[in-house]
Amino acid sequence: MRYSRDSKKELPAISTASLPDIVFMILFFFMTVTTIKTNPLLVDNNLPKADEVKNLEKKDRVIEIFVGKPSAELAKTFGDEPKIQLDNRLANVNDVGNYVLAELAKKPDAIRNLVTVSLKVDKDVSVGIVSDIKEELRKVNALKVNYTTYQGNSLEN
């Protein structure tokens, strides 16, 4: 009995029947672990431009403070003076220290010393309120401060 080696056998086609299942499992995984920021912006926040810009690497180590004039619908209640937004509420300068301490308490012990306070200040806000915020941050020993800006020519501000 002879076996013929000349006959070419074709490989069977790869089954793609389980591919939709895998895609949906990955989709559901990302839908469950992704968090969406739900805090609405209550103040106008037109950031200035800067030449030397560096991205913050780890977003979990950032506490954001927004400063600007209240939005159009809130200006009727709060006026046109610049306000500070902490999470989803408008606050005074005196509330900044307590807010930062509360946010630090939520962070794991290992990264508390690495937390940066990011000030997102509207370009039309005076320096006085920013220096008051920095003074409150000094009182609670939050000394790593970042100013968020857009990449661009600083002379266009």
Phi and psi restraints in degrees (value plus and minus 20) as a CYANA .aco file:
   2 ARG   PHI    -129.8   -89.8
   2 ARG   PSI     123.4   163.4
   3 TYR   PHI    -126.1   -86.1
   3 TYR   PSI     112.1   152.1
   4 SER   PHI    -114.2   -74.2
   4 SER   PSI     100.5   140.5
   5 ARG   PHI    -111.3   -71.3
   5 ARG   PSI     -24.8    15.2
   6 ASP   PHI     -98.3   -58.3
   6 ASP   PSI     -40.9    -0.9
   7 SER   PHI     -93.2   -53.2
   7 SER   PSI     109.0   149.0
   8 LYS   PHI    -113.6   -73.6
   8 LYS   PSI     103.2   143.2
   9 LYS   PHI    -117.0   -77.0
   9 LYS   PSI     114.0   154.0
  10 GLU   PHI    -109.5   -69.5
  10 GLU   PSI     125.7   165.7
  11 LEU   PHI     -93.6   -53.6
  11 LEU   PSI     123.3   163.3
  12 PRO   PHI     -89.6   -49.6
  12 PRO   PSI     132.8   172.8
  13 ALA   PHI     -88.7   -48.7
  13 ALA   PSI     126.4   166.4
  14 ILE   PHI     -96.2   -56.2
  14 ILE   PSI     111.3   151.3
  15 SER   PHI     -96.8   -56.8
  15 SER   PSI     107.5   147.5
  16 THR   PHI    -127.3   -87.3
  16 THR   PSI      -1.6    38.4
  17 ALA   PHI     -85.9   -45.9
  17 ALA   PSI     -52.5   -12.5
  18 SER   PHI    -108.7   -68.7
  18 SER   PSI     -23.8    16.2
  19 LEU   PHI     -80.8   -40.8
  19 LEU   PSI     -65.3   -25.3
  20 PRO   PHI     -81.2   -41.2
  20 PRO   PSI     -55.1   -15.1
  21 ASP   PHI     -83.1   -43.1
  21 ASP   PSI     -63.0   -23.0
  22 ILE   PHI     -85.6   -45.6
  22 ILE   PSI     -62.3   -22.3
  23 VAL   PHI     -82.0   -42.0
  23 VAL   PSI     -64.1   -24.1
  24 PHE   PHI     -89.2   -49.2
  24 PHE   PSI     -53.6   -13.6
  25 MET   PHI     -83.7   -43.7
  25 MET   PSI     -63.7   -23.7
  26 ILE   PHI     -85.6   -45.6
  26 ILE   PSI     -61.1   -21.1
  27 LEU   PHI     -80.7   -40.7
  27 LEU   PSI     -67.3   -27.3
  28 PHE   PHI     -84.3   -44.3
  28 PHE   PSI     -56.1   -16.1
  29 PHE   PHI     -80.5   -40.5
  29 PHE   PSI     -69.8   -29.8
  30 PHE   PHI     -88.3   -48.3
  30 PHE   PSI     -51.1   -11.1
  31 MET   PHI     -87.8   -47.8
  31 MET   PSI     -52.4   -12.4
  32 THR   PHI    -102.7   -62.7
  32 THR   PSI     -51.3   -11.3
  33 VAL   PHI    -114.7   -74.7
  33 VAL   PSI     -32.1     7.9
  34 THR   PHI    -103.5   -63.5
  34 THR   PSI     113.1   153.1
  35 THR   PHI    -126.5   -86.5
  35 THR   PSI     122.7   162.7
  36 ILE   PHI    -131.2   -91.2
  36 ILE   PSI     111.2   151.2
  37 LYS   PHI     -91.2   -51.2
  37 LYS   PSI     103.1   143.1
  38 THR   PHI    -129.0   -89.0
  38 THR   PSI     -18.9    21.1
  39 ASN   PHI     -97.1   -57.1
  39 ASN   PSI      98.0   138.0
  40 PRO   PHI     -94.4   -54.4
  40 PRO   PSI     132.2   172.2
  41 LEU   PHI    -103.4   -63.4
  41 LEU   PSI      96.0   136.0
  42 LEU   PHI    -114.2   -74.2
  42 LEU   PSI     -32.3     7.7
  43 VAL   PHI    -141.6  -101.6
  43 VAL   PSI     133.0   173.0
  44 ASP   PHI     -87.9   -47.9
  44 ASP   PSI     114.0   154.0
  45 ASN   PHI    -157.3  -117.3
  45 ASN   PSI      54.6    94.6
  46 ASN   PHI    -114.4   -74.4
  46 ASN   PSI      79.8   119.8
  47 LEU   PHI     -95.2   -55.2
  47 LEU   PSI     128.0   168.0
  48 PRO   PHI     -94.7   -54.7
  48 PRO   PSI     150.7   190.7
  49 LYS   PHI    -123.6   -83.6
  49 LYS   PSI     132.6   172.6
  50 ALA   PHI    -163.4  -123.4
  50 ALA   PSI     133.2   173.2
  51 ASP   PHI     -99.6   -59.6
  51 ASP   PSI     -67.4   -27.4
  52 GLU   PHI    -117.7   -77.7
  52 GLU   PSI      81.4   121.4
  53 VAL   PHI    -141.5  -101.5
  53 VAL   PSI     118.2   158.2
  54 LYS   PHI    -152.9  -112.9
  54 LYS   PSI     114.7   154.7
  55 ASN   PHI     -98.2   -58.2
  55 ASN   PSI     124.7   164.7
  56 LEU   PHI     -98.4   -58.4
  56 LEU   PSI     110.7   150.7
  57 GLU   PHI     -94.3   -54.3
  57 GLU   PSI     -70.7   -30.7
  58 LYS   PHI    -130.8   -90.8
  58 LYS   PSI      91.9   131.9
  59 LYS   PHI     -93.8   -53.8
  59 LYS   PSI     -39.2     0.8
  60 ASP   PHI     -95.3   -55.3
  60 ASP   PSI     -28.0    12.0
  61 ARG   PHI    -126.7   -86.7
  61 ARG   PSI       5.0    45.0
  62 VAL   PHI    -143.1  -103.1
  62 VAL   PSI     113.6   153.6
  63 ILE   PHI    -132.0   -92.0
  63 ILE   PSI     101.2   141.2
  64 GLU   PHI    -117.7   -77.7
  64 GLU   PSI     115.7   155.7
  65 ILE   PHI    -148.4  -108.4
  65 ILE   PSI     102.7   142.7
  66 PHE   PHI    -120.5   -80.5
  66 PHE   PSI     119.2   159.2
  67 VAL   PHI    -153.3  -113.3
  67 VAL   PSI     110.1   150.1
  68 GLY   PHI     156.1   196.1
  68 GLY   PSI     158.7   198.7
  69 LYS   PHI     -92.7   -52.7
  69 LYS   PSI     124.2   164.2
  70 PRO   PHI     -79.1   -39.1
  70 PRO   PSI     129.4   169.4
  71 SER   PHI     -82.0   -42.0
  71 SER   PSI     149.0   189.0
  72 ALA   PHI     -76.0   -36.0
  72 ALA   PSI     -64.4   -24.4
  73 GLU   PHI     -93.6   -53.6
  73 GLU   PSI     -47.4    -7.4
  74 LEU   PHI    -105.6   -65.6
  74 LEU   PSI     -37.4     2.6
  75 ALA   PHI     -85.0   -45.0
  75 ALA   PSI     -47.1    -7.1
  76 LYS   PHI     -85.8   -45.8
  76 LYS   PSI     -53.6   -13.6
  77 THR   PHI    -109.3   -69.3
  77 THR   PSI     -65.3   -25.3
  78 PHE   PHI    -120.2   -80.2
  78 PHE   PSI     -28.6    11.4
  79 GLY   PHI      67.6   107.6
  79 GLY   PSI    -193.5  -153.5
  80 ASP   PHI    -118.5   -78.5
  80 ASP   PSI     -20.5    19.5
  81 GLU   PHI     -89.4   -49.4
  81 GLU   PSI     125.7   165.7
  82 PRO   PHI     -80.0   -40.0
  82 PRO   PSI     120.2   160.2
  83 LYS   PHI    -145.2  -105.2
  83 LYS   PSI     143.0   183.0
  84 ILE   PHI    -127.8   -87.8
  84 ILE   PSI     109.7   149.7
  85 GLN   PHI    -125.5   -85.5
  85 GLN   PSI     100.6   140.6
  86 LEU   PHI    -135.3   -95.3
  86 LEU   PSI      94.0   134.0
  87 ASP   PHI      37.7    77.7
  87 ASP   PSI    -133.0   -93.0
  88 ASN   PHI    -138.1   -98.1
  88 ASN   PSI      12.4    52.4
  89 ARG   PHI    -161.4  -121.4
  89 ARG   PSI     133.6   173.6
  90 LEU   PHI    -108.3   -68.3
  90 LEU   PSI     120.0   160.0
  91 ALA   PHI    -158.8  -118.8
  91 ALA   PSI     151.4   191.4
  92 ASN   PHI    -114.5   -74.5
  92 ASN   PSI     150.8   190.8
  93 VAL   PHI     -82.5   -42.5
  93 VAL   PSI     -54.2   -14.2
  94 ASN   PHI     -86.0   -46.0
  94 ASN   PSI     -41.4    -1.4
  95 ASP   PHI    -102.9   -62.9
  95 ASP   PSI     -32.1     7.9
  96 VAL   PHI     -83.9   -43.9
  96 VAL   PSI     -64.6   -24.6
  97 GLY   PHI     -81.1   -41.1
  97 GLY   PSI     -66.7   -26.7
  98 ASN   PHI     -84.3   -44.3
  98 ASN   PSI     -57.8   -17.8
  99 TYR   PHI     -83.6   -43.6
  99 TYR   PSI     -66.0   -26.0
 100 VAL   PHI     -84.1   -44.1
 100 VAL   PSI     -61.5   -21.5
 101 LEU   PHI     -83.4   -43.4
 101 LEU   PSI     -58.8   -18.8
 102 ALA   PHI     -86.6   -46.6
 102 ALA   PSI     -60.1   -20.1
 103 GLU   PHI     -88.6   -48.6
 103 GLU   PSI     -57.0   -17.0
 104 LEU   PHI     -84.6   -44.6
 104 LEU   PSI     -55.4   -15.4
 105 ALA   PHI     -86.0   -46.0
 105 ALA   PSI     -46.3    -6.3
 106 LYS   PHI     -96.8   -56.8
 106 LYS   PSI     -40.1    -0.1
 107 LYS   PHI    -101.7   -61.7
 107 LYS   PSI     133.0   173.0
 108 PRO   PHI     -84.1   -44.1
 108 PRO   PSI     131.6   171.6
 109 ASP   PHI     -77.8   -37.8
 109 ASP   PSI     -53.6   -13.6
 110 ALA   PHI     -86.5   -46.5
 110 ALA   PSI     -46.9    -6.9
 111 ILE   PHI    -131.0   -91.0
 111 ILE   PSI     -15.2    24.8
 112 ARG   PHI     -81.9   -41.9
 112 ARG   PSI     -55.0   -15.0
 113 ASN   PHI     -97.1   -57.1
 113 ASN   PSI     -31.9     8.1
 114 LEU   PHI    -121.5   -81.5
 114 LEU   PSI     -17.4    22.6
 115 VAL   PHI     -93.9   -53.9
 115 VAL   PSI     117.3   157.3
 116 THR   PHI    -133.1   -93.1
 116 THR   PSI     115.9   155.9
 117 VAL   PHI    -111.8   -71.8
 117 VAL   PSI     100.1   140.1
 118 SER   PHI    -121.5   -81.5
 118 SER   PSI      96.9   136.9
 119 LEU   PHI    -114.2   -74.2
 119 LEU   PSI      98.2   138.2
 120 LYS   PHI    -127.4   -87.4
 120 LYS   PSI      71.2   111.2
 121 VAL   PHI    -124.8   -84.8
 121 VAL   PSI     109.9   149.9
 122 ASP   PHI     -80.7   -40.7
 122 ASP   PSI     124.4   164.4
 123 LYS   PHI     -90.5   -50.5
 123 LYS   PSI     -33.5     6.5
 124 ASP   PHI    -114.6   -74.6
 124 ASP   PSI     -17.7    22.3
 125 VAL   PHI    -103.1   -63.1
 125 VAL   PSI     120.5   160.5
 126 SER   PHI     -93.0   -53.0
 126 SER   PSI     140.8   180.8
 127 VAL   PHI     -92.3   -52.3
 127 VAL   PSI     -41.3    -1.3
 128 GLY   PHI     -78.7   -38.7
 128 GLY   PSI     -65.7   -25.7
 129 ILE   PHI     -89.1   -49.1
 129 ILE   PSI     -52.2   -12.2
 130 VAL   PHI     -88.1   -48.1
 130 VAL   PSI     -61.3   -21.3
 131 SER   PHI     -88.4   -48.4
 131 SER   PSI     -53.0   -13.0
 132 ASP   PHI     -84.8   -44.8
 132 ASP   PSI     -61.2   -21.2
 133 ILE   PHI     -84.0   -44.0
 133 ILE   PSI     -63.5   -23.5
 134 LYS   PHI     -83.1   -43.1
 134 LYS   PSI     -55.3   -15.3
 135 GLU   PHI     -84.7   -44.7
 135 GLU   PSI     -61.8   -21.8
 136 GLU   PHI     -84.9   -44.9
 136 GLU   PSI     -56.9   -16.9
 137 LEU   PHI     -87.1   -47.1
 137 LEU   PSI     -55.7   -15.7
 138 ARG   PHI     -84.3   -44.3
 138 ARG   PSI     -57.5   -17.5
 139 LYS   PHI     -82.0   -42.0
 139 LYS   PSI     -53.1   -13.1
 140 VAL   PHI    -119.5   -79.5
 140 VAL   PSI      -9.4    30.6
 141 ASN   PHI      42.7    82.7
 141 ASN   PSI      15.4    55.4
 142 ALA   PHI    -119.0   -79.0
 142 ALA   PSI      67.8   107.8
 143 LEU   PHI    -117.1   -77.1
 143 LEU   PSI     -31.4     8.6
 144 LYS   PHI    -109.7   -69.7
 144 LYS   PSI      85.1   125.1
 145 VAL   PHI    -140.8  -100.8
 145 VAL   PSI     117.0   157.0
 146 ASN   PHI    -143.8  -103.8
 146 ASN   PSI     119.8   159.8
 147 TYR   PHI    -126.2   -86.2
 147 TYR   PSI      99.4   139.4
 148 THR   PHI    -103.3   -63.3
 148 THR   PSI     111.7   151.7
 149 THR   PHI    -160.4  -120.4
 149 THR   PSI     154.3   194.3
 150 TYR   PHI    -119.4   -79.4
 150 TYR   PSI     132.3   172.3
 151 GLN   PHI     -92.9   -52.9
 151 GLN   PSI     111.2   151.2
 152 GLY   PHI     145.7   185.7
 152 GLY   PSI    -192.2  -152.2
 153 ASN   PHI    -102.5   -62.5
 153 ASN   PSI     102.1   142.1
 154 SER   PHI     -90.2   -50.2
 154 SER   PSI     -36.6     3.4
 155 LEU   PHI     -95.7   -55.7
 155 LEU   PSI     -33.5     6.5
 156 GLU   PHI    -101.2   -61.2
 156 GLU   PSI     -28.8    11.2
